[in-house]
Amino acid sequence: MKLASADMDNITSKNIKSLQQEAKAMIEDNQKVIEKFCNIIS
């Protein structure tokens, strides 16, 4: 992770927001793979 702490016990507001930002970026970066997977399983 680039922005957020990987420590599962870090529940600070800042870290939660950073985790959300990183998750959004991962989804955006992998959108084509996600869509392909969804098409395969549907």
MOLINJO-V352680 format. One record per backbone hydrogen bond with DSSP energy under -0.5 kcal/mol. CO is the residue of the C=O (numbers start at 1). NH is the residue of the N-H. E is the energy in kcal/mol with one decimal. If there is no record, write none. Layout:
BEGIN
co | nh | e
CO | NH | E
CO | NH | E
END
This chain:
BEGIN
co | nh | e
7 | 10 | -1.7
9 | 11 | -1.2
12 | 16 | -2.5
13 | 17 | -2.3
14 | 18 | -2.1
15 | 19 | -2.7
16 | 20 | -2.2
17 | 21 | -2.2
18 | 22 | -2.5
19 | 23 | -2.5
20 | 24 | -2.3
21 | 25 | -2.2
22 | 26 | -2.4
23 | 27 | -2.4
24 | 28 | -2.5
25 | 29 | -2.6
26 | 30 | -1.4
28 | 31 | -1.0
30 | 34 | -2.5
31 | 35 | -2.7
32 | 36 | -2.3
33 | 37 | -2.5
34 | 38 | -2.5
35 | 39 | -2.2
36 | 40 | -1.9
37 | 41 | -2.2
38 | 42 | -1.1
END
